[in-house]
Amino acid sequence: MKKQVISLSVILLLAMAGLTLQAQSTKASAKANIIINADLGKDVISRDIYGHFSEHLGHCIYGGYYVGEDSGIPNTRGIRNDIVEALKKSGIPNLRWPGGCFADEYHWMDGIGPKEQRPKMINTHWGGVTEDNSFGTHEFLDLCEQMNAEPYICGNVGSGMVEEMSKWVEYINSDAVSPMADLRRANGRENSWGVKYWGVGNENWGCGGNMRPEFYADQFRRFATYCRNYGDNRLLKIAGGSHDRNYEWTEVMMKEIPHNMMWGLSLHHYMTEWGNKGSATKFGEDEYFRTLRFAVNFGSLLDGQIAIMDRYDPRNRVALVVDEWGTWWDVEPGTNPGFLYQQNTLRDAFVAGIALNDFNERCRRIKMANIAQTVNVLQAMVLTEGEKMILTPTYHVFEMYKVHQDATLLPLDLETDYDYEFDGEKLQAISASASRDKEGAIHVSLVNIHPLQAADVFIDFRGQEVSSVTGRILTAPELSSHNTFEKPDAVKPESFTGAKLSKNRLAMKMPAKSIVVLEIK
Ligand code: AHR
């Protein structure tokens, strides 16, 4: 198709609007044809793909979720009501805790019993601050109950003992007469919590003990043996997995750990250039493109990891659990470098939208994912300042996409020559995913990362008659648009009326730099 270089007047207009877009080119026509195979759905998109991660880091827990019972900020047993309400609204299905790197130096017994008697420790990983252990097992499980989210606890392998982890599981899950169950009752909780998801260490190739894969695989076997099932509850044990395109670790885990011992194997991927992360809000097009390259390439990274799992586990018994993912920028100026506090723009929303589409598409193997880290840390859903709380663009993506939770994935064919080109390099501009919910409604989530060009998107529905369409859109004037405590609604979803249906074919003009979620019936 004929390319036309964007005119000087457009560049001038953009410059006047304060945009930093430079060497852009647009096409005369940008088209994407999608066929949704509505009769071929078989895999269910686990709601847990939309999971979250929260660590004892910066103001994620303290000054984030947890303000203490005496706070003037409305709370329930010390947990902020506004955060609970916001996360419930976005459909948070599960929450991973207490780390991260913190998990492998956390001793759970320090976080139970009367608060004034709980020992204090230094959080050596994150800012060297004093951790007073006032938020421990009971508080975390209370938070999960308030949000109706499944808890996912990550135990300490790096500096912990088998006995310690084994007793933690007993404390939480046993209803028998036993030393740990009795201790829990003495601490005010009669019934066990029935926690299902259990991580056996975190990043054990790094902060979780600097282990070699073979050594960790043996450690996993040993620790997991003593993490028992209590009553009817089945513990779903998750092995500390690899990161990025490190395939060796995955291969050793799949080879050395019996598959009936390991419900899941984790994977971490941060979409950042280490050593040159850049600002969350002040970035040029080169940095925008670089970030979106990470996002667009995430699918092939996942496929590489899944291919290894498929080789060792053709019956698809072990889940891939992407339990840390997201963007990681320089901290906001003037904030503690160990607290990882960052703003969140439309760029972050695109990363989330593409990643969630990728997870949906691979839901046969990916059963859980947890964005890092929900409140005030990394790619957060909410940011707080005193009693104020704002929702980030990433929050809105999760809220818009929640329609995919527990829906049946509908395989789609996406054909497009519509690329986002920068500095001689191309990225596919459109990402999409579709599912059908239990009531029969089809949902399609689409991301257009092109900063300037709208796309003509046509969707053909094969195998199901459809007659109505509604939609929502997330976009903003600039790629760096974000919500602030002064302007909390600068980026928020609006209704989208640009899609028309005729004879089982949908046609829409998808605006540049936007995310659209359609409901088709
Ligand atoms: O999310 C921040 C840190 O990133 C986690 O503690 C660790 O697991 C990862 O390296």
Residues whose N, C-alpha, C, O or C-beta is under 5 A from the ligand:
A	BS01	AHR	G100 C101 F102 E203 A372
